């Protein structure tokens, strides 16, 4: 039986009383696989990553990570689980006032008692893994966007996490940097048997590296399957997203009960 690293069961979540952001979400993340969560902006994809990392709690339902129900464990236990996670932020989020070595070393300094010499060796190994040996003394403002994203990836894998969370890792990258980042994600998953959750809008590259995919619209999962099954789906919302069509089930307007006229009359 396939082991799941993450399980979301009958989950509802809202930031405000008048709008339910996630509705009856049931989602499983298989061990050692790359699972993509896709959908339009505002569909709740990044919110799912926040729930998995314990930053927020569901209004209803369960979030289980490494077989732990996050609503039933202590803050300390959640912090311990986070040490087993790596998170690549959307734009890298490097510390701007310290160099590449110090950025990558940060989680090692925070969570281990390793010597400076050993930490520098680990930093060198992680930078080599992302193709950036020699950048150790550069500052973030001396890096290109693609290089900064790879430094952030080296930092995210510094503690050899069992589960990686990628929040829009391809946004703003040129085609070469995009494909390089995708290759690195696939390489890490394969070589380390690392589980990965990939939140992204990029259809083509995701189809090439994901093992399983979930599609979301209006806070609900509307389709799931392997990349091949997704390609063959007849679901109109998924077809609209894949083909980038303007008209269809995906709406660009914010869902609200208030009309434009109401705001003009205030």
Buried (B, 14 or more C-beta within 10 A) or exposed (E): EEEBBBBBBEBBBBEEEEEBBBBBBEBBBBBBBBBBBBBBEBBBBBBBBBBBBBEBEBEBBBBBBBEBEBEEBEEEEBEEBBBBBBBBBBBBBBEEEEBBBBBBBBBBEEEBEBEEEEBBEBBBBBBEBBBBEEBBEBBBEEBEBBBBBBBBBBBBBBBEBBBBBBBBBBBEBEEEBBBBBBBBBBBBBEEBEBBBBBBBBBBEBBBEBBBBBBBBBBBBBBBBBEBEEBEEBEBEBBBBBBEEEEEBBBEEEEEEEEEEEEEEEE
